[in-house]
Protein backbone atom coordinates (compact mmCIF):
# COMPACT_ATOMS: atom_id res chain seq x y z
CA UNK A 1 0.00 0.00 0.00
CA UNK A 2 2.88 2.35 0.76
CA UNK A 3 4.33 1.87 -2.72
CA UNK A 4 0.95 2.55 -4.30
CA UNK A 5 0.64 5.80 -2.38
CA UNK A 6 4.19 6.71 -3.33
CA UNK A 7 3.19 6.14 -6.96
CA UNK A 8 0.21 8.47 -6.53
CA UNK A 9 2.42 11.16 -5.01
CA UNK A 10 4.95 10.70 -7.82
CA UNK A 11 2.22 11.28 -10.41
CA UNK A 12 1.13 14.40 -8.51
CA UNK A 13 4.73 15.65 -8.43
CA UNK A 14 5.10 15.05 -12.18
CA UNK A 15 1.88 16.93 -12.87
CA UNK A 16 0.07 13.90 -14.32
CA UNK A 17 -2.86 14.28 -11.92
CA UNK A 18 -4.34 17.18 -9.96
CA UNK A 19 -4.29 17.68 -6.20
CA UNK A 20 -7.97 16.76 -5.96
CA UNK A 21 -7.42 13.56 -7.93
CA UNK A 22 -4.43 12.66 -5.71
CA UNK A 23 -6.49 13.18 -2.56
CA UNK A 24 -9.26 10.93 -3.84
CA UNK A 25 -6.80 8.20 -4.89
CA UNK A 26 -5.06 8.35 -1.52
CA UNK A 27 -8.38 8.13 0.29
CA UNK A 28 -9.43 5.14 -1.80
CA UNK A 29 -6.09 3.41 -1.11
CA UNK A 30 -6.36 3.84 2.70
CA UNK A 31 -8.60 1.40 4.69
CA UNK A 32 -11.10 3.05 7.10
CA UNK A 33 -9.51 4.01 10.45
CA UNK A 34 -9.89 1.45 13.16
CA UNK A 35 -10.95 -1.38 10.82
CA UNK A 36 -8.39 -4.13 10.29
CA UNK A 37 -7.95 -5.30 6.77
CA UNK A 38 -10.06 -8.31 5.98
CA UNK A 39 -8.48 -11.56 5.10
CA UNK A 40 -9.88 -11.35 1.58
CA UNK A 41 -8.25 -8.00 0.85
CA UNK A 42 -4.98 -8.02 -1.07
CA UNK A 43 -3.09 -10.99 -2.44
CA UNK A 44 -3.14 -14.17 -0.27
CA UNK A 45 0.47 -15.03 -1.03
CA UNK A 46 1.82 -11.74 0.27
CA UNK A 47 2.36 -10.44 3.81
CA UNK A 48 -0.47 -8.38 5.25
CA UNK A 49 1.58 -5.13 5.24
CA UNK A 50 2.09 -5.18 1.46
CA UNK A 51 -1.30 -6.20 0.24
CA UNK A 52 -2.51 -4.28 -2.81
CA UNK A 53 -6.13 -3.85 -3.92
CA UNK A 54 -7.40 -5.76 -6.92
CA UNK A 55 -9.58 -4.26 -9.62
CA UNK A 56 -12.96 -5.77 -10.17
CA UNK A 57 -12.59 -8.78 -12.32
CA UNK A 58 -9.21 -9.76 -10.81
CA UNK A 59 -5.78 -9.47 -12.30
CA UNK A 60 -2.90 -7.34 -11.25
CA UNK A 61 -3.43 -3.74 -10.25
CA UNK A 62 -2.52 -1.06 -12.79
CA UNK A 63 -1.43 2.44 -11.75
CA UNK A 64 -2.20 5.44 -13.99
CA UNK A 65 0.84 6.65 -15.85
CA UNK A 66 3.21 4.03 -14.30
CA UNK A 67 2.20 0.80 -16.06
CA UNK A 68 2.00 -2.54 -14.26
CA UNK A 69 3.42 -3.20 -10.87
CA UNK A 70 6.24 -5.77 -10.88
CA UNK A 71 6.31 -8.13 -7.89
CA UNK A 72 9.51 -9.46 -6.42
CA UNK A 73 9.86 -12.73 -4.64
CA UNK A 74 10.05 -11.09 -1.23
CA UNK A 75 6.44 -9.87 -1.48
CA UNK A 76 7.15 -6.20 -2.20
CA UNK A 77 5.89 -4.48 -5.35
CA UNK A 78 8.34 -2.56 -7.51
CA UNK A 79 7.29 0.32 -9.85
CA UNK A 80 9.55 1.46 -12.66
CA UNK A 81 11.65 4.39 -11.56
CA UNK A 82 10.47 4.16 -7.93
CA UNK A 83 12.53 1.24 -6.50
CA UNK A 84 14.58 3.50 -4.26
CA UNK A 85 11.68 5.55 -2.83
CA UNK A 86 11.11 5.07 0.92
CA UNK A 87 8.95 6.94 3.46
CA UNK A 88 10.74 10.01 4.78
CA UNK A 89 11.45 10.37 8.49
CA UNK A 90 9.03 12.57 10.38
CA UNK A 91 10.28 15.94 11.62
CA UNK A 92 10.06 14.81 15.21
CA UNK A 93 12.50 11.98 14.70
CA UNK A 94 11.92 8.34 13.95
CA UNK A 95 9.94 7.05 11.04
CA UNK A 96 6.52 8.62 10.70
CA UNK A 97 3.52 6.54 9.69
CA UNK A 98 3.20 6.77 5.93
CA UNK A 99 -0.58 6.62 6.13
CA UNK A 100 -0.61 9.63 8.46
CA UNK A 101 1.73 11.53 6.18
CA UNK A 102 -0.45 10.82 3.13
CA UNK A 103 -3.64 11.70 4.99
CA UNK A 104 -2.17 15.02 6.12
CA UNK A 105 -1.02 15.80 2.59
CA UNK A 106 -4.43 15.04 1.15
CA UNK A 107 -6.11 17.24 3.75
CA UNK A 108 -3.73 20.09 2.94
CA UNK A 109 -4.52 19.86 -0.76
CA UNK A 110 -8.25 19.82 -0.08
CA UNK A 111 -7.88 22.80 2.25
CA UNK A 112 -5.94 24.74 -0.36
CA UNK A 113 -8.56 23.95 -2.99
CA UNK A 114 -11.38 25.16 -0.70
CA UNK A 115 -9.39 28.29 0.21
CA UNK A 116 -8.48 29.28 -3.36
CA UNK A 117 -11.77 28.48 -5.05
CA UNK A 118 -13.65 31.62 -3.80
CA UNK A 119 -10.54 33.77 -4.38
CA UNK A 120 -10.26 32.62 -7.99
CA UNK A 121 -13.98 33.17 -8.45
CA UNK A 122 -13.73 36.75 -7.16
CA UNK A 123 -10.66 37.35 -9.35
CA UNK A 124 -12.50 36.12 -12.46
CA UNK A 125 -15.51 38.30 -11.66
CA UNK A 126 -13.25 41.33 -11.18
CA UNK A 127 -11.53 40.69 -14.52
CA UNK A 128 -14.89 40.40 -16.30
CA UNK A 129 -16.15 43.59 -14.65
CA UNK A 130 -13.02 45.59 -15.53
CA UNK A 131 -13.08 44.29 -19.12
CA UNK A 132 -16.73 45.26 -19.54
CA UNK A 133 -16.05 48.71 -18.06
CA UNK A 134 -13.11 49.27 -20.44
CA UNK A 135 -15.21 48.18 -23.43
CA UNK A 136 -17.99 50.53 -22.36
CA UNK A 137 -15.58 53.47 -22.09
CA UNK A 138 -14.12 52.66 -25.50
CA UNK A 139 -17.56 52.47 -27.11
CA UNK A 140 -18.43 55.93 -25.79
CA UNK A 141 -15.36 57.40 -27.53
CA UNK A 142 -16.52 56.13 -30.91
CA UNK A 143 -19.28 58.00 -32.75
CA UNK A 144 -22.22 55.66 -33.41
CA UNK A 145 -23.10 55.05 -37.04
CA UNK A 146 -25.78 57.26 -38.48
CA UNK A 147 -29.28 55.80 -38.50
CA UNK A 148 -31.38 55.54 -41.64
CA UNK A 149 -33.41 58.55 -40.50
CA UNK A 150 -30.24 60.62 -39.93
CA UNK A 151 -28.86 59.69 -43.35
CA UNK A 152 -32.10 60.73 -45.02
CA UNK A 153 -32.81 63.99 -43.20
CA UNK A 154 -29.64 64.83 -41.30
CA UNK A 155 -29.61 66.08 -37.70
CA UNK A 156 -31.91 68.93 -36.76
CA UNK A 157 -30.12 72.27 -36.98
CA UNK A 158 -29.65 73.99 -33.66
CA UNK A 159 -31.71 77.10 -33.14
CA UNK A 160 -30.95 80.23 -31.09
CA UNK A 161 -31.55 79.82 -27.38
CA UNK A 162 -30.77 76.84 -25.17
CA UNK A 163 -29.97 74.53 -28.13
CA UNK A 164 -27.14 76.88 -29.17
CA UNK A 165 -26.11 77.90 -25.65
CA UNK A 166 -22.49 78.89 -25.36
CA UNK A 167 -20.15 81.83 -25.60
CA UNK A 168 -20.68 84.13 -28.56
CA UNK A 169 -17.65 85.81 -30.12
CA UNK A 170 -17.94 88.16 -33.10
CA UNK A 171 -15.14 89.07 -35.50
CA UNK A 172 -15.14 91.64 -38.32
CA UNK A 173 -12.49 92.19 -40.96
CA UNK A 174 -12.34 94.11 -44.21
CA UNK A 175 -11.11 92.18 -47.24
CA UNK A 176 -9.16 93.86 -50.02
CA UNK A 177 -8.98 92.48 -53.58
CA UNK A 178 -6.17 90.01 -54.11
CA UNK A 179 -5.35 86.34 -53.98
CA UNK A 180 -7.28 85.86 -50.77
CA UNK A 181 -7.84 82.60 -48.94
CA UNK A 182 -10.49 81.82 -46.32
CA UNK A 183 -10.45 78.84 -43.91
CA UNK A 184 -13.34 78.18 -41.51
CA UNK A 185 -13.74 75.12 -39.32
CA UNK A 186 -16.57 74.08 -37.03
CA UNK A 187 -16.83 71.27 -34.49
CA UNK A 188 -19.87 69.33 -33.29
CA UNK A 189 -22.20 72.08 -34.51
CA UNK A 190 -23.70 73.83 -37.51
CA UNK A 191 -21.60 75.65 -40.07
CA UNK A 192 -23.21 78.38 -42.19
CA UNK A 193 -21.35 80.46 -44.77
CA UNK A 194 -23.17 82.95 -46.95
CA UNK A 195 -21.76 85.33 -49.55
CA UNK A 196 -22.98 88.88 -50.19
CA UNK A 197 -22.02 91.84 -52.33
CA UNK A 198 -19.61 93.64 -49.99
CA UNK A 199 -16.02 93.68 -48.66
CA UNK A 200 -16.36 92.88 -44.97
CA UNK A 201 -16.37 89.56 -43.14
CA UNK A 202 -18.71 89.25 -40.18
CA UNK A 203 -17.99 86.05 -38.31
CA UNK A 204 -20.06 84.88 -35.36
CA UNK A 205 -18.72 81.92 -33.40
CA UNK A 206 -20.59 80.18 -30.59
CA UNK A 207 -18.33 77.97 -28.49
CA UNK A 208 -18.56 75.64 -25.54
CA UNK A 209 -15.14 75.29 -23.94
CA UNK A 210 -13.60 72.21 -22.30
CA UNK A 211 -10.66 74.03 -20.69
CA UNK A 212 -10.41 77.05 -18.42
CA UNK A 213 -8.40 79.22 -20.82
CA UNK A 214 -9.33 78.31 -24.42
CA UNK A 215 -7.89 80.33 -27.26
CA UNK A 216 -10.01 81.39 -30.22
CA UNK A 217 -9.04 83.91 -32.86
CA UNK A 218 -9.88 84.93 -36.40
CA UNK A 219 -6.49 85.81 -37.81
CA UNK A 220 -5.36 87.62 -40.93
CA UNK A 221 -1.96 86.45 -42.15
CA UNK A 222 -1.29 88.52 -45.26
CA UNK A 223 -4.04 87.45 -47.66
CA UNK A 224 -5.06 84.45 -45.53
CA UNK A 225 -8.05 84.66 -43.18
CA UNK A 226 -8.20 81.77 -40.73
CA UNK A 227 -10.43 80.84 -37.81
CA UNK A 228 -7.87 79.44 -35.40
CA UNK A 229 -8.39 77.33 -32.26
CA UNK A 230 -7.27 74.09 -30.69
CA UNK A 231 -9.92 71.40 -31.00
CA UNK A 232 -8.91 69.95 -27.63
CA UNK A 233 -10.02 73.21 -25.95
CA UNK A 234 -13.61 73.12 -27.19
CA UNK A 235 -16.53 70.76 -27.07
CA UNK A 236 -18.45 72.79 -29.66
CA UNK A 237 -17.62 75.45 -32.24
CA UNK A 238 -20.56 76.77 -34.25
CA UNK A 239 -19.78 79.04 -37.21
CA UNK A 240 -22.02 81.64 -38.86
CA UNK A 241 -20.14 83.69 -41.45
CA UNK A 242 -21.21 86.44 -43.83
CA UNK A 243 -18.42 86.91 -46.38
CA UNK A 244 -17.73 88.87 -49.58
CA UNK A 245 -19.09 86.65 -52.33
CA UNK A 246 -16.36 87.24 -54.92
CA UNK A 247 -13.19 88.31 -53.05
CA UNK A 248 -11.73 84.90 -52.17
CA UNK A 249 -9.76 82.83 -54.62
CA UNK A 250 -9.67 79.86 -52.23
CA UNK A 251 -12.37 78.88 -49.72
CA UNK A 252 -11.93 75.95 -47.30
CA UNK A 253 -14.81 74.90 -45.04
CA UNK A 254 -14.97 71.91 -42.69
CA UNK A 255 -16.98 70.60 -39.76
CA UNK A 256 -18.90 67.69 -38.31
CA UNK A 257 -21.94 66.60 -36.32
CA UNK A 258 -24.30 69.33 -37.39
CA UNK A 259 -25.74 70.88 -40.55
CA UNK A 260 -23.70 72.53 -43.30
CA UNK A 261 -25.14 75.41 -45.37
CA UNK A 262 -23.00 77.18 -48.00
CA UNK A 263 -24.53 79.66 -50.43
CA UNK A 264 -23.80 82.48 -52.88
CA UNK A 265 -20.06 82.13 -53.34
CA UNK A 266 -17.92 82.77 -56.42
CA UNK A 267 -14.41 81.43 -56.04
CA UNK A 268 -11.56 79.84 -57.89
CA UNK A 269 -11.26 76.81 -55.60
CA UNK A 270 -13.79 75.49 -53.09
CA UNK A 271 -12.88 72.67 -50.70
CA UNK A 272 -15.52 71.26 -48.35
CA UNK A 273 -15.19 68.46 -45.80
CA UNK A 274 -18.11 67.57 -43.57
CA UNK A 275 -19.31 64.53 -41.62
CA UNK A 276 -22.46 63.35 -39.86
CA UNK A 277 -25.09 65.80 -40.97
CA UNK A 278 -26.97 67.28 -43.90
CA UNK A 279 -24.83 69.28 -46.32
CA UNK A 280 -26.42 71.79 -48.68
CA UNK A 281 -24.56 73.90 -51.24
CA UNK A 282 -26.39 76.33 -53.51
CA UNK A 283 -25.62 79.24 -55.76
CA UNK A 284 -21.90 78.37 -56.00
CA UNK A 285 -19.59 78.81 -58.95
CA UNK A 286 -15.87 78.12 -59.27
CA UNK A 287 -13.11 76.71 -61.40
CA UNK A 288 -12.54 73.69 -59.12
CA UNK A 289 -15.14 72.46 -56.67
CA UNK A 290 -14.43 69.59 -54.27
CA UNK A 291 -16.91 68.28 -51.71
CA UNK A 292 -16.21 65.29 -49.46
CA UNK A 293 -19.12 64.30 -47.23
CA UNK A 294 -19.93 61.36 -44.94
CA UNK A 295 -23.17 60.13 -43.34
CA UNK A 296 -25.94 62.44 -44.42
CA UNK A 297 -27.83 63.87 -47.39
CA UNK A 298 -25.97 65.96 -49.94
CA UNK A 299 -28.02 68.64 -51.68
CA UNK A 300 -26.55 70.55 -54.66
CA UNK A 301 -28.52 73.45 -56.14
CA UNK A 302 -27.45 75.72 -58.99
CA UNK A 303 -23.78 74.74 -58.95
CA UNK A 304 -21.65 75.78 -61.93
CA UNK A 305 -17.99 75.54 -62.77
CA UNK A 306 -15.28 73.90 -64.79
CA UNK A 307 -14.35 70.87 -62.67
CA UNK A 308 -16.35 69.28 -59.90
CA UNK A 309 -15.59 66.29 -57.70
CA UNK A 310 -18.36 65.61 -55.21
CA UNK A 311 -18.83 62.49 -53.15
CA UNK A 312 -20.70 61.32 -50.12
CA UNK A 313 -20.98 58.07 -48.18
CA UNK A 314 -24.20 56.64 -46.76
CA UNK A 315 -26.33 59.53 -47.86
CA UNK A 316 -28.65 60.34 -50.78
CA UNK A 317 -27.69 62.90 -53.39
CA UNK A 318 -30.14 65.40 -54.85
CA UNK A 319 -28.84 67.79 -57.49
CA UNK A 320 -30.67 70.41 -59.51
CA UNK A 321 -29.46 73.09 -61.89
CA UNK A 322 -25.94 71.64 -62.20
CA UNK A 323 -23.87 73.20 -64.99
CA UNK A 324 -20.34 71.81 -64.56
CA UNK A 325 -18.15 70.96 -67.52
CA UNK A 326 -16.37 67.96 -65.96
CA UNK A 327 -18.21 66.32 -63.08
CA UNK A 328 -17.58 63.25 -60.98
CA UNK A 329 -20.41 62.58 -58.54
CA UNK A 330 -20.46 59.53 -56.28
CA UNK A 331 -22.33 58.08 -53.35
CA UNK A 332 -22.72 54.67 -51.70
CA UNK A 333 -25.72 52.76 -50.41
CA UNK A 334 -28.06 55.64 -51.24
CA UNK A 335 -30.05 56.86 -54.25
CA UNK A 336 -29.00 59.60 -56.61
CA UNK A 337 -31.51 61.98 -58.19
CA UNK A 338 -30.39 64.51 -60.81
CA UNK A 339 -32.63 67.17 -62.36
CA UNK A 340 -31.07 69.28 -65.12
CA UNK A 341 -32.98 72.06 -66.89
CA UNK A 342 -30.27 73.01 -69.35
CA UNK A 343 -26.59 72.87 -70.35
CA UNK A 344 -25.71 76.51 -70.97
CA UNK A 345 -22.17 77.50 -69.97
CA UNK A 346 -20.01 75.02 -71.93
CA UNK A 347 -19.93 73.41 -75.34
CA UNK A 348 -19.07 69.91 -74.12
CA UNK A 349 -19.72 68.06 -70.87
CA UNK A 350 -18.28 64.88 -69.39
CA UNK A 351 -20.09 63.48 -66.39
CA UNK A 352 -19.38 60.32 -64.42
CA UNK A 353 -22.09 59.40 -61.93
CA UNK A 354 -21.89 56.37 -59.67
CA UNK A 355 -23.75 54.85 -56.74
CA UNK A 356 -24.23 51.40 -55.21
CA UNK A 357 -27.14 49.40 -53.87
CA UNK A 358 -29.57 52.16 -54.84
CA UNK A 359 -31.37 53.59 -57.86
CA UNK A 360 -30.11 56.38 -60.06
CA UNK A 361 -32.55 58.70 -61.81
CA UNK A 362 -31.77 61.50 -64.27
CA UNK A 363 -34.14 64.00 -65.77
CA UNK A 364 -32.35 65.61 -68.76
CA UNK A 365 -33.29 68.38 -71.19
CA UNK A 366 -33.70 67.67 -74.91
CA UNK A 367 -33.44 69.90 -77.97
CA UNK A 368 -31.96 70.14 -81.44
CA UNK A 369 -28.70 71.60 -80.11
CA UNK A 370 -28.08 68.80 -77.59
CA UNK A 371 -26.33 65.55 -78.44
CA UNK A 372 -25.94 62.71 -75.92
CA UNK A 373 -23.45 59.90 -75.73
CA UNK A 374 -24.57 57.59 -72.91
CA UNK A 375 -22.98 54.53 -71.32
CA UNK A 376 -24.87 52.73 -68.55
CA UNK A 377 -24.02 49.67 -66.51
CA UNK A 378 -25.78 47.98 -63.63
CA UNK A 379 -25.86 44.59 -61.96
CA UNK A 380 -29.04 42.92 -60.77
CA UNK A 381 -31.04 45.87 -62.04
CA UNK A 382 -32.56 47.33 -65.20
CA UNK A 383 -31.78 50.28 -67.46
CA UNK A 384 -34.50 52.53 -68.80
CA UNK A 385 -33.60 55.18 -71.40
CA UNK A 386 -36.22 57.78 -72.28
CA UNK A 387 -34.02 59.76 -74.67
CA UNK A 388 -35.23 59.65 -78.26
CA UNK A 389 -33.42 59.56 -81.60
CA UNK A 390 -30.64 57.35 -80.24
CA UNK A 391 -28.41 54.89 -82.07
CA UNK A 392 -27.72 51.86 -79.84
CA UNK A 393 -24.54 49.83 -80.04
CA UNK A 394 -25.44 47.83 -76.89
CA UNK A 395 -28.88 47.60 -75.35
CA UNK A 396 -29.79 44.97 -72.75
CA UNK A 397 -30.99 44.89 -69.18
CA UNK A 398 -27.61 45.47 -67.55
CA UNK A 399 -25.60 47.36 -70.17
CA UNK A 400 -26.44 50.11 -72.60
CA UNK A 401 -24.40 52.28 -74.96
CA UNK A 402 -26.03 54.76 -77.32
CA UNK A 403 -25.55 58.17 -78.94
CA UNK A 404 -27.77 60.72 -80.58
CA UNK A 405 -28.17 60.38 -84.37
CA UNK A 406 -26.35 63.66 -85.12
CA UNK A 407 -24.10 63.67 -82.06
CA UNK A 408 -20.91 64.77 -83.88
CA UNK A 409 -22.65 67.82 -85.39
CA UNK A 410 -24.48 68.84 -82.20
CA UNK A 411 -23.58 72.33 -80.87
CA UNK A 412 -23.51 70.90 -77.34
CA UNK A 413 -22.23 67.42 -76.64
CA UNK A 414 -22.92 65.65 -73.35
CA UNK A 415 -21.11 62.45 -72.41
CA UNK A 416 -22.63 60.49 -69.56
CA UNK A 417 -21.18 57.46 -67.79
CA UNK A 418 -23.69 56.02 -65.32
CA UNK A 419 -23.15 53.07 -63.01
CA UNK A 420 -24.88 51.41 -60.08
CA UNK A 421 -25.17 47.96 -58.53
CA UNK A 422 -28.15 45.93 -57.33
CA UNK A 423 -30.47 48.66 -58.58
CA UNK A 424 -31.81 50.39 -61.68
CA UNK A 425 -30.85 53.36 -63.83
CA UNK A 426 -33.55 55.57 -65.29
CA UNK A 427 -33.09 58.42 -67.82
CA UNK A 428 -36.00 60.64 -68.73
N, C-alpha and C positions, 0 to 999 in steps of 0.2 A: 504494500500500500504506500510505503514511503517513496519508493521509486516512481510510482504512478503520479504521486503528488509533485515530486520533483520534475517529472515530465511536463505536468501542467504549468508549473512555474517557469520552466524553460521556454515553453511556447508563449507565455505571457511576456517574458523578457525579450523574446525575439520579435514580438509584435504580431504573432500569428493569431492571437485571440485577444479579446478585450478584457478589461478588468472584471466586468460583470460576468462574462462567460467563464473566466477563471474561478470566480467565487462560486458560481453554480457547480462547476465540475469538482471543485474541492469539497463542497458540501455533499455532493452525491457520492464521493469517494470515501467519506468519513462515516462510520457506523454511528447511530444515535448514542448520545452520552449515557453511560450507565447500563447499556445493554451489551452483554458479551456476544461476540460473533457466534452465530449458529454453526453447528457442525457441518451443515450443507453448504456454507458459504466458502468460496475459494476452491482451490484445487485440493483433493484429498491427499495427494502424494507430497504435499509441501507443508512445512511447519506453519503453525497458526499465525505467526507474526508476519509472514510474507504472502499470505493468501491474496489473490487478485480476483476482482469480480469478473464473472462471465457475462457475455452478451446473451440475450435471449436466443435460443437456438443452439447454444453451445459453441465450442471452438475457442481459440485463443483470443484474448482481448487485444483490440487494436487501439492505438492512441493517435489522435489527430495530428498529422504533420510529422510523426516520428516513425511510422510504419509498425511492423509487428514487434512484439517483445520477444527477446531471445532468452531462453531459460537455461541456466547452467545446472550442472549436476548437484550443486550444493543447495538448490532450492531457491536461490535469489534470481530475480529477473534482471536482465541487462538490456538497456536501450542504447542504440547507436549514438555515440558521442557523449553519453552520460555515465560511463562506467565509473568514473572517478568522483562523481558527485556524492557527497555525504552531508547529513544534517550538520549545520553550523552550531557551535557551542552557544549557549545562551549568555547574555551579558553578565549575568550574576555568577557565572562559573558553572562548570559541569556541563552536561549535555542536556539541552532543553528538549522537552517532548516535541517531536516533529508535528504531531497533530495539533498541539496548542499553538505552535508557530504558524501553521497554515491557517488555523481558524482566525487567529489575530490578524493575519494579512488579509484574509477575505473580508473580515469586518471593517478593516481600514479602507479597503477599496470601495465597499458599499457605502461607508460614511462619506468618503470623498465624492462619490457619485451623487448622493443625496444633497451634499453641501453645494456642489457646483451646478446642479441642474437649475435651481431658481436663478442663480447668478447669470448663467448663460442665457436663460430665457429673457431676463431683464436687459441684458446686453443686446440681444437680437431685436427686442422691441425698441430699444433706444436707437439702434442703427436704422431701423425702418422708419422711425419717426423723423430722424434727422434727414434721411434721404428724401422723404416726402416733403419736408419743409424746404429743402434746397431746391427741389423740382418746382415747388410752388413759387418760390422767389424768382427762379429763372423764367417761368412762364409769364410772370407779371412784367418782366423786362422786354418781352417780345410783343410787338403789336399784333393783335388778332387779325386774321384775314377778314377782308371786307365781306359783308353779307350780300346776298343777291339784291336786297332792297337798297343797300348803300351803293352798289355798283350801278344800279339803274338811276337813282335819283341824287346820289351824293349826300353828304351830311348837311344838316340844316345850317344855313349861315347864321352866325351869331348876330344879334341885334343890339343896339345901344341899351345900356342899363346893366342889370346884374349879369346877363350872359356875357357881356364884354367888359366886365369889371376888371380894373387894373389901373396902372399909371399911364396917363396920357402925356406924351411929349410931342411937341410940334416943332418942325424945322422949316425954314424958308430960305431959298437960295435963288439968285438970278443966274440964268444960263445965257452965255454969249455964244454966237455962232462959231462953229469950229468942229473938230473931230471929237465930239463929246461922247462919253460912255457913261451909262447909268447901270448900277447894280443894286437891286433890292432883294432882301431875303426875309421871309417870314418863318415862323415856327409854331406848329400846333394851333394855327388860327387862320383866319381869312386873309387873303391878299387881294387888294383891289388897286389897279393902276389905270388911270384914265387920262387921255391926252386932250389938250385944249389949245386954242389959238392964242398963245401968250409966250412969255419968256421966263416965268418964275415957277420954281418947284415949291409946292406946299405938301409937306410930308407929315402925316399924323401917325404916330406909332403908339399902340397900347400894349404895355408889357406887364407881365407878372413875373417878378424876380424870384430866384431861388437862393441868392446870396445877399449878404447885407450891403455890399457896395458894388452893385453891377455897373458896368460901363456901357453906355449906348451913345453913339454919335453918328451924325450924318456928315461925312467929310468930303471936302473938295480937294483933290490932289491933281492940280493942273486942270486937265479937261475931264478928269474922272470924278464921278459923284457916287459915293459908296455909303450905304447904310452899314455901319460897323458895330459889331458886338460879339461877345463870346457866347456860344450856345449853351455852355455849361452854367452861365449866370442866370439864364431865364427859362422859365417853364413855358411861357407863351410870348410870342411877338406878333402882333397883328399890324398889318401895313395898309394904309389908305393914302395913296399918292395921286396928286393932280400935277401932271407934268406937261411941258411944252410938247405938242404933238409932232413937231418936225425938226427938233434941234438936237436929236441924239442919233449918232451914226450906229451905235451899238447899245442894245438894251438887253440886260440879263435879269430874269425874274425867277425866283425859286421859293418853295415853301412846301408844307405838308399839313395833313390832318385839318383841313378846313375847306373853303371854297375859293377858287381862283377866278378872277374877273379882270380881263385885260381888254381895253377898247380904245379906238380912235388914236392909233399910233402909226406914224410913217417913219421908217427907219431903214438903215442899210442891212443890219443884221439883228435878228431877234432870236434869243435863246431862252427857252422856258423849260423848267424842270419842276414837276409837282407830283405829289403822291397822296393817295387816300382822300379823295374828295372830287367834287365836280369841277371841271375846268372849262371855262367858256372864253373864247377869243372872238372878237368881232370888230369889223371896221379897221383891219390891219393890213398894211402894205409894206413890202420890203424886198430887197434883192435876195436875201437868204433867210428863210424862216425855219427854225427847228423847235419842235415841241416834243418833249418826252414826258409821258404821263403814266401813272400806275394806279389801278384800283379806283375807278370812277368813270362817269360819263365824260366824253370829250365833245364839245359843241364848237363848231367852226362856222362863222357867219361872215359873209362878205370879206373873204381873205383873198388878196391878190399879191402877185410877186413873180419873181423869176424862178426861184428854186424853193421847194418846200419839202421838208422831211418831218412827218408828223406820225407819232405812234403812241399807242396806249396799250395797257395790259388789263384784262379783266374789266373792260368797260365798253359800252356801246359808243359808236361814233355817228354823229349826225352833222352833216355838212350841207350848207346852202350858199349859193352865190360865190362859189370858188372860181377864181380866175388866175391859176398859177401855171406857168409854162411847163415846168418839170416838177411833178408831184409824186412823192412816195408816201402812201397812207396805209398804216397797218394797225390791226388790233388782234386780240386773241380771245377766244371763247365768248365773243359778243357780236351782235349784228352790226352791220354797216349800212347806213342809209345816206345816199348822195342825191341832192336835188340841184340841178344846174339849169339856170335860165338862159345863159348865153356864154359863148367864148368870144371875148371882145378885144382883149389887150394884145394878143399875140397871134402870129400867123400859124404856128404849129404848136401842138401840145403832146406831151408824153406823160401818161399817168400809169402808175403801177399801184393797184389796190389789192390788199390781201387781208383775209381774216381766217379764222378757223372755228369749226364747230358751231357755225352760225351763218345765217343767210346774208347775202349781199344784194342790195337793190339800188339801181341807178335810174334816175329819171333825167333824160338828156334832151336837149333841144334838137330840132331838125330844120333844114332849110337848104336851098340850092347852093349856098356858099360853104356848107359844112360837109366834109368827107371823113368817114370813120374807118379805122382799121382796128378790128377787135379780136383779141385772143382771150378765150375763157377756158378755165379748167376747174373741175371739181371732182371730188370722190364721194360716192354714196349720196349723190344729189343730182339735180337736173339743171339744165341751162335753158332759159327762155329769153329769146332775143326779139324785141318788138321793133327794131329798126328796119326800115323798108329799103328796097332797091339795093340789096346786098348780094355780093357774089361769094358763095361759100366754097372754101377749099376743104374744110372739115366741119361736119355738123352731126354730132351724136349727143347722147345724154350727158356725157361727162367732159366732152372736149368740143370746142367750136373755134373756128378761125374764119373770118369773113371781112370783106372790105366793100366800101361803097363802089357802085359801078364806075363813077368818074372821079375816083379818089385822087389820082395823080394830078388832075386839073383843078381840084377844089381849091378855092382861095384860102380856106382854113382846113388844116388837116389835124385830126385828133387820133392819136394812137392810145389804145386802152389795153392794159394787161390785167385781167381780173382772175383772182384765184381764191378758193375757199375749200374746206374739207367737211365732209359729213353734213353738207347743207347745199342750198340751191343758189343760183345766180340769176337775177332777173334784170333785164334792160328794157326800159319803156321809153 
